[in-house]
Amino acid sequence: MPRCTRVTPLGEFVDRGRGLVFGNRGCLHDAGGELRRPFRGKRWIACRLDVGGRRRELLQPGRYTELFFLDEATAFAAGHRPCRACRRRDYEVFVTLWRELHPGDERGADAVDARLHDERIDPSSRRQRHVTAPFEALPEGAFVVAGGKPFLVLAETLLRWTPEGYAEGLPRPSGGEAEVVTPPSLLRVLAAGWAPEVPLVHPSAVAVA
């Protein structure tokens, strides 16, 4: 039976789609495999979907909850950063960019995770935090909200996100402010030319762009 372990750019859990990126944010499920909380702790990571052909037994009692993202852009929007264990190269590049973008901050995964948590979660509501930014300033791979739905920024187009892939595109507005989903620090990583080893965008984006 499908489980609600597929994560949307808005941080919601759905039971459709699988995706190209794997990850976790702690143990979110009970002994019966039902999700009981949106996160546990500040370490939200995005991993390789396949690690050496290893097969996972999903939703084991007391273990972390396996989550799935359509692509890296979706994982970024939901507030996840590269895993140090299974994506060592991506993690090292990410940390190098992070230090350049935040020269006065403490170093290390804990400091990165703490800053990201502040950017992605509103502490009063425990819901996803959004910011506003000019449409023209957004890098490819960012996510915005339009009409209550998440859209991927790709060149001069906005592509509507679905659990199975990207749907019809809309022209990116040439002016005005966007409601941005992707946390500010991850926007800056995207703008710096982020090119991960996992897929940044799902292949369906090319078909509809």
C-alpha positions as CSV (number, residue, x, y, z in Angstrom):
1,M,0.0,0.0,0.0
2,P,1.4,3.4,-0.9
3,R,2.7,5.5,2.0
4,C,2.7,9.3,2.3
5,T,6.5,9.5,2.1
6,R,6.8,11.5,-1.1
7,V,7.6,15.1,-0.3
8,T,6.3,18.1,-2.3
9,P,8.2,21.4,-2.7
10,L,5.8,22.8,-0.1
11,G,7.0,20.2,2.4
12,E,3.7,18.2,2.3
13,F,3.6,14.4,2.3
14,V,1.7,12.6,-0.5
15,D,1.3,9.0,-1.5
16,R,2.0,9.4,-5.3
17,G,5.2,9.4,-7.2
18,R,8.7,8.2,-6.3
19,G,11.3,10.5,-7.5
20,L,15.0,10.6,-8.1
21,V,16.3,11.7,-4.8
22,F,16.0,10.0,-1.4
23,G,16.3,11.6,2.1
24,N,15.2,11.8,5.7
25,R,14.5,14.2,8.5
26,G,14.5,11.7,11.4
27,C,12.0,9.2,12.5
28,L,8.5,10.5,11.7
29,H,6.5,7.2,11.8
30,D,5.1,5.0,14.5
31,A,5.4,1.2,14.9
32,G,2.7,0.7,12.3
33,G,4.4,2.8,9.7
34,E,2.0,5.8,10.0
35,L,3.5,9.3,9.9
36,R,3.0,11.1,13.2
37,R,5.1,14.3,12.8
38,P,6.5,16.5,10.0
39,F,10.1,16.4,11.2
40,R,12.3,15.3,14.1
41,G,15.4,17.4,14.6
42,K,17.2,19.9,12.4
43,R,19.2,17.5,10.2
44,W,17.2,17.3,7.0
45,I,19.3,15.5,4.3
46,A,19.0,14.5,0.6
47,C,20.7,11.3,-0.5
48,R,21.3,9.1,-3.5
49,L,18.3,7.0,-4.4
50,D,20.5,4.0,-5.1
51,V,23.6,3.3,-2.9
52,G,25.6,0.4,-4.2
53,G,22.4,-1.6,-5.2
54,R,21.4,-1.9,-1.6
55,R,17.7,-2.5,-1.0
56,R,16.1,-0.8,2.0
57,E,13.4,-2.2,4.2
58,L,11.2,0.9,4.5
59,L,9.6,2.3,7.7
60,Q,11.3,0.1,10.2
61,P,10.2,0.7,13.8
62,G,12.5,3.2,15.5
63,R,14.5,4.0,12.4
64,Y,14.5,7.1,10.3
65,T,11.6,7.6,7.9
66,E,12.6,7.2,4.2
67,L,11.4,10.1,2.1
68,F,11.4,10.6,-1.6
69,F,11.7,13.7,-3.8
70,L,11.1,14.2,-7.5
71,D,14.5,15.8,-7.9
72,E,17.1,17.9,-6.1
73,A,15.2,21.1,-6.8
74,T,12.3,19.7,-4.9
75,A,14.5,18.6,-2.0
76,F,16.0,22.1,-1.8
77,A,12.6,23.7,-1.8
78,A,11.5,21.4,1.1
79,G,14.7,22.5,3.0
80,H,17.0,19.5,2.6
81,R,20.8,19.7,1.9
82,P,23.2,17.0,0.5
83,C,24.1,14.0,2.7
84,R,27.7,13.8,3.8
85,A,27.8,10.0,3.8
86,C,26.4,9.0,0.4
87,R,27.0,12.3,-1.5
88,R,30.4,13.2,-0.3
89,R,31.5,15.2,-3.4
90,D,28.2,17.1,-3.4
91,Y,28.5,17.8,0.3
92,E,32.0,19.1,0.0
93,V,31.1,21.4,-2.9
94,F,28.0,22.5,-0.9
95,V,30.0,23.3,2.2
96,T,32.6,25.2,0.2
97,L,29.9,27.4,-1.4
98,W,28.2,27.8,2.0
99,R,31.4,29.2,3.5
100,E,31.8,31.6,0.7
101,L,28.2,32.7,1.1
102,H,28.3,32.9,4.9
103,P,31.9,33.9,5.7
104,G,31.2,34.9,9.3
105,D,29.1,31.8,10.3
106,E,30.3,28.8,12.3
107,R,31.4,25.9,10.2
108,G,30.2,22.3,10.3
109,A,26.9,20.4,9.5
110,D,25.3,21.5,12.8
111,A,25.7,25.2,12.0
112,V,24.4,24.7,8.4
113,D,21.4,22.7,9.7
114,A,20.6,25.2,12.3
115,R,20.6,28.1,9.8
116,L,18.5,26.1,7.3
117,H,16.0,25.2,10.0
118,D,15.5,28.9,10.8
119,E,14.9,29.6,7.2
120,R,12.5,26.8,6.4
121,I,10.3,26.7,9.4
122,D,8.2,29.4,11.1
123,P,8.6,28.6,14.8
124,S,5.1,29.9,15.7
125,S,3.2,27.7,13.3
126,R,5.8,25.0,12.6
127,R,4.9,25.4,9.0
128,Q,7.1,26.2,6.0
129,R,8.4,29.7,5.8
130,H,8.2,31.6,2.5
131,V,10.0,34.8,1.4
132,T,9.5,37.3,-1.4
133,A,12.0,38.1,-4.1
134,P,11.9,39.7,-7.6
135,F,11.1,37.2,-10.2
136,E,14.0,38.4,-12.4
137,A,16.5,37.6,-9.6
138,L,15.5,33.9,-9.1
139,P,18.0,31.2,-10.2
140,E,17.0,28.1,-12.1
141,G,15.9,25.4,-9.7
142,A,14.1,27.7,-7.4
143,F,10.5,27.1,-6.5
144,V,7.7,29.7,-6.2
145,V,4.0,29.6,-5.4
146,A,1.4,30.7,-7.9
147,G,-2.3,30.2,-7.4
148,G,-1.5,28.1,-4.3
149,K,0.6,25.6,-6.4
150,P,4.4,25.1,-6.6
151,F,6.2,26.0,-9.8
152,L,9.8,25.4,-10.8
153,V,11.8,28.3,-12.2
154,L,13.5,27.1,-15.4
155,A,15.0,29.8,-17.7
156,E,12.1,32.1,-18.6
157,T,9.4,29.6,-17.7
158,L,7.6,28.5,-14.6
159,L,6.8,24.7,-14.6
160,R,4.0,23.4,-12.5
161,W,5.2,20.6,-10.1
162,T,3.3,17.3,-9.8
163,P,4.3,14.1,-8.0
164,E,4.9,12.4,-11.3
165,G,6.8,15.2,-13.0
166,Y,6.5,18.7,-14.4
167,A,3.4,19.9,-16.2
168,E,2.5,22.9,-18.4
169,G,4.7,26.0,-18.3
170,L,3.9,29.6,-17.7
171,P,6.0,32.5,-18.8
172,R,8.2,33.9,-16.0
173,P,7.0,37.4,-15.1
174,S,9.5,40.0,-16.2
175,G,8.8,42.1,-13.1
176,G,7.1,41.9,-9.7
177,E,7.7,39.9,-6.6
178,A,7.4,36.1,-6.2
179,E,6.4,34.1,-3.2
180,V,9.5,31.9,-2.9
181,V,9.5,28.5,-1.4
182,T,13.2,27.6,-1.6
183,P,15.0,28.8,1.6
184,P,17.2,31.9,1.0
185,S,20.6,30.2,1.6
186,L,19.7,27.4,-0.8
187,L,18.6,30.0,-3.4
188,R,22.1,31.4,-3.1
189,V,23.7,28.0,-3.6
190,L,21.5,27.5,-6.8
191,A,22.6,31.0,-8.0
192,A,26.3,30.0,-7.5
193,G,25.9,27.3,-10.1
194,W,24.9,24.3,-8.2
195,A,25.4,21.1,-10.3
196,P,24.9,18.0,-8.1
197,E,25.6,14.4,-9.0
198,V,21.9,13.6,-8.3
199,P,19.4,15.1,-10.8
200,L,18.8,18.7,-10.2
201,V,15.5,18.6,-12.2
202,H,13.4,15.7,-13.3
203,P,13.7,14.9,-17.1
204,S,10.0,15.8,-17.5
205,A,11.0,19.5,-17.2
206,V,12.8,19.3,-20.6
207,A,9.7,18.0,-22.3
208,V,7.4,20.8,-21.2
209,A,9.8,23.7,-20.9
